[in-house]
Amino acid sequence: MTYIVGINKKEYEFVTVISDIMVTKRYPDGSIVRENTALKTGLLFKGCLYGLSGDADAGQDFLLGFKQKVNKTNSIGENVEEFKEYIRSAEWKKGKGFEILFAIRNPSPDLYLLDSNNPELVLCKESLVTLGSGRRHFRNMVSNMKKHADSTIMQALKEKRTPIVYYPCFMCLWLSEQTLGFESSYLEKIGVGGIFHYCYQTSGKEARHQPIIFVLFSFDKSTQKISHKAYRISFINGFLLVDYLTDKKRITFTSDVERKDLRGYSVQENREFLKEIYRRSDAMPLYYFCGFAIYDPRHRGYYRGHFSSSRGKKVIDKEGNIESNYLKEITDIFESPRYLNQIGKC
């Protein structure tokens, strides 16, 4: 239960794997619990990233089994061949189905798919690949976004002299606009939820994104007031941190695959451990990309992204307060005749 998006921009030798953070847990008594605490992407070995969908426990066990065997002195090509052999010799449990999207540079980055019902590593010929229970809901939207917004995103990156590693920020913003907004209750029922994040691969490395912030606005028709919520996403040593800046809350989690050394260990119960993770996250720049969007689908269409260097100007602070000029621009959007007409029709 999840939604994974893989995008391959061959002309830039760039691949990204995007994911939500919802996990569905089924207990022996038949109860089902869904939580936004799952890290489903990561590094399997040097040269290989993954994005997991389906049965989370079975998928993580499969990935962890190989990660524990990886020879770090091998070349990428040697480990790819070892991984193919591992797939051929693995025991595949019926009823524990999962799909995994891999980004492998050998030597150039490409996307590969593994389906536990047909265990073979298959090269993806398409530049856009999606997995998980959210595939049907998002299929047309994501395809249209990539088709029609791609040139706009690339132009924005060029104008801001920003590297392509920030290309996935926009897709994550658009997807989070739904999972955190109006459609959240429906998407939760199909197993998709929480903030979207990404990892990426170039011809020379694999990495997760630097801290980013998403700001989502809403308009209360009865009070005529504009409000917003801000979310910061950062990574520290295999941990994903989501700071709810305006709600003064934060969550922190990892996976057995990313931190196999902590398997069976409760990080949440070790306050000193958590404090160190928080300290390292707080020491990083507040954000490198800050995206603005609108919760309600009836009023969407306004998007804005602000890029900032490590010491560059920030348009939002760590409390979620927006810089006055930016806030005025957004207020003007809500007060425009086009927007007011939309509200009148609601």
Residue pairs with C-beta under 8 A, 6 or more apart in sequence:
1 22
1 23
1 24
1 34
1 53
1 54
1 56
1 132
1 133
1 190
1 191
1 192
2 19
2 20
2 22
2 23
2 38
2 40
2 52
2 53
2 54
2 131
2 132
2 133
2 134
2 191
2 192
3 19
3 20
3 53
3 130
3 131
3 132
3 133
3 134
3 135
3 138
3 175
3 192
4 17
4 18
4 19
4 40
4 41
4 51
4 52
4 53
4 101
4 130
4 131
4 132
5 16
5 17
5 18
5 19
5 128
5 129
5 130
5 138
5 142
5 171
5 175
6 15
6 16
6 17
6 18
6 51
6 101
6 103
6 111
6 124
6 128
6 129
6 130
6 131
7 15
7 16
7 18
7 127
7 128
7 129
7 146
7 167
7 168
7 171
8 14
8 15
8 109
8 110
8 111
8 124
8 126
8 127
8 128
8 129
9 15
9 127
9 164
9 167
10 108
10 127
12 164
13 108
13 109
13 202
13 203
14 109
14 164
14 165
14 167
14 200
14 201
14 202
15 49
15 103
15 105
15 109
15 110
15 111
15 200
15 201
16 103
16 167
16 168
16 198
16 199
16 200
16 201
17 41
17 49
17 50
17 51
17 101
17 103
17 198
17 199
17 200
18 51
18 168
18 171
18 172
18 175
18 196
18 197
18 198
19 40
19 41
19 51
19 196
19 197
19 198
20 36
20 40
20 134
20 175
20 179
20 192
20 193
20 194
20 195
20 196
21 36
21 37
21 38
21 39
21 40
21 193
21 194
21 195
21 196
21 197
21 240
21 242
22 34
22 35
22 36
22 38
22 188
22 191
22 192
22 193
22 194
23 34
23 35
23 36
23 37
23 38
23 40
23 56
24 32
24 33
24 34
24 56
24 191
25 32
25 33
25 34
25 35
26 32
27 33
34 188
34 191
34 193
36 193
36 194
36 195
36 242
36 251
37 251
37 253
38 56
38 253
38 255
39 240
39 253
39 254
39 255
39 258
40 51
40 52
40 53
40 56
40 255
41 49
41 50
41 51
41 52
41 197
41 198
41 199
42 49
42 50
42 199
42 238
42 255
42 257
42 258
43 49
43 50
43 199
43 206
43 258
44 50
44 63
44 66
44 67
44 70
44 83
44 102
44 257
45 66
45 67
45 70
45 72
45 76
45 79
45 83
46 72
46 76
46 79
46 206
47 76
47 79
47 80
47 104
47 105
47 106
47 206
48 76
48 79
48 80
48 83
48 102
48 103
48 104
48 206
49 102
49 103
49 104
49 199
49 200
49 201
49 206
50 63
50 100
50 101
50 102
50 103
50 257
51 100
51 101
51 102
51 131
51 199
52 59
52 60
52 63
52 98
52 99
52 100
53 59
53 98
53 99
53 100
53 101
53 131
53 132
53 133
54 97
54 98
54 99
54 116
54 131
54 132
55 96
55 97
55 98
56 98
57 96
58 93
58 96
58 97
58 98
58 116
59 98
59 100
59 116
60 255
60 256
60 257
62 90
62 98
62 100
62 116
63 100
63 257
64 256
64 257
64 260
64 263
65 86
65 90
66 83
66 86
67 257
67 260
68 260
69 82
69 86
70 79
70 82
71 78
71 79
71 82
74 82
76 104
76 105
76 106
76 107
77 106
80 104
80 106
83 121
84 121
87 114
87 119
87 120
87 121
88 119
90 119
92 116
92 119
96 116
97 115
97 116
97 117
98 116
99 113
99 114
99 115
99 116
99 131
99 132
100 113
100 114
101 111
101 112
101 113
101 124
101 129
101 131
102 111
102 112
102 113
102 114
102 121
103 109
103 110
103 111
103 112
103 199
103 200
103 201
103 206
104 110
104 112
105 201
105 202
105 203
105 206
107 203
108 203
109 201
109 202
109 203
110 123
110 124
111 123
111 124
111 129
112 121
112 122
112 123
112 124
113 121
113 122
113 124
113 129
113 131
114 120
114 121
114 122
115 122
127 146
128 142
128 143
128 146
130 138
130 139
130 142
132 191
132 192
133 190
133 191
133 192
134 187
134 190
134 191
134 192
137 186
137 187
137 190
137 192
138 175
141 174
142 171
142 175
145 171
145 174
146 171
149 170
153 167
153 170
154 164
154 167
156 162
156 305
157 163
157 164
157 166
157 167
160 307
162 307
165 200
165 202
165 207
165 209
166 209
166 288
166 289
166 307
168 198
168 200
168 209
169 198
169 209
169 212
169 289
169 291
169 305
170 291
170 303
170 305
171 196
171 198
172 195
172 196
172 197
172 198
172 212
172 214
172 291
173 196
173 214
173 291
173 293
173 303
173 305
174 293
174 303
175 196
176 195
176 196
176 214
176 216
176 231
176 293
177 214
177 216
177 293
177 294
177 295
177 300
178 184
178 187
178 297
179 187
179 192
179 193
179 194
179 195
179 196
180 194
180 195
180 214
180 216
180 229
180 231
180 295
181 216
181 295
181 296
181 297
182 295
182 296
182 297
183 297
184 193
187 193
194 242
195 214
195 231
195 233
195 242
197 208
197 209
197 212
197 233
197 235
197 240
198 208
198 209
199 206
199 207
199 208
199 209
200 206
200 207
200 208
200 209
201 207
208 235
209 233
209 235
209 288
209 289
210 234
210 284
210 285
210 287
210 288
210 289
211 232
211 233
211 234
211 281
211 284
211 285
211 286
211 287
211 288
212 232
212 233
212 287
212 288
212 289
212 290
212 291
213 230
213 231
213 232
213 233
213 245
213 286
213 287
213 289
213 290
213 291
213 316
214 230
214 231
214 233
214 290
214 291
214 293
215 228
215 229
215 230
215 231
215 290
215 291
215 292
215 293
215 316
215 320
215 322
216 228
216 229
216 230
216 231
216 292
216 293
216 294
216 295
217 226
217 227
217 228
217 292
217 293
217 294
217 295
217 330
217 334
218 226
218 227
218 228
218 294
218 295
218 296
219 225
219 226
219 296
219 299
219 334
219 343
220 226
220 227
221 343
221 346
226 330
226 331
226 334
228 246
228 320
228 322
229 244
229 246
229 247
229 320
230 244
230 245
230 246
230 316
230 320
231 242
231 243
231 244
231 245
232 241
232 242
232 243
232 245
232 286
232 287
232 318
233 240
233 241
233 242
233 243
234 240
234 241
234 243
234 281
234 284
235 241
236 277
236 280
236 281
237 259
237 277
237 280
238 254
238 255
238 258
238 259
239 252
239 253
239 254
239 258
239 259
239 267
239 277
240 252
240 253
240 254
241 250
241 251
241 252
241 277
241 278
241 281
242 250
242 251
242 252
243 249
243 250
243 281
244 250
245 316
245 318
245 319
245 320
246 319
246 320
250 278
252 267
252 268
252 274
252 277
252 278
254 262
254 267
256 262
256 263
267 273
267 274
268 274
285 308
285 309
285 310
285 311
286 314
286 316
286 317
286 318
287 308
287 314
287 316
288 307
288 308
288 309
288 310
289 305
289 306
289 307
289 308
290 305
290 306
290 308
290 314
290 315
290 316
291 303
291 304
291 305
291 306
292 302
292 303
292 304
292 305
292 306
292 326
292 330
293 300
293 302
293 303
294 300
294 301
294 302
298 342
298 346
299 339
299 342
299 343
302 330
302 333
304 326
304 329
304 330
306 315
306 326
308 314
308 315
314 323
315 322
315 323
315 326
316 322
316 323
316 326
322 330
333 339
